Amino acid sequence: MQKKKMLQTLSDYYIKKGKIYESSLEYSRQTDIPYSIKEIKKVMGGWSMLFKYLNTDYPNLKKDIDKKGRGDLFGDKPVFPKSKIPKPPKPSMSKVTLTTGRNETNE
């Protein structure tokens, strides 16, 4: 029963975040995680077992995340108007002379 409750909570969390954190390090760096890594490993038997159970009990989890529209976490970043972005400087078209390093010029 504890596994099913944990799987439900984690699937809801992944849908809310819009991403499945497949790495335990990436998951642990989040500030609003529902369970610690230690709790997940204790109940599930290991971090990789979590995904085995998630794929079994919630096979459409990735589709639910995409349906919610949060698949692209950087889609919310602001778009700056193009007129305010300065153009890069143009290279100068002056004549360039190349030398061999022996006080000789290529003219």
Secondary structure, DSSP 4 states (H G I P E B T S, - for coil): -HHHHHHHHHHHHHHHHTS---SHHHHHT-SS-SS-HHHHHHHHSSHHHHHHHHHHH-TTHHHHHHHHT-S-TTTTS----GGGSPPPPPPP------B-SSS-B--
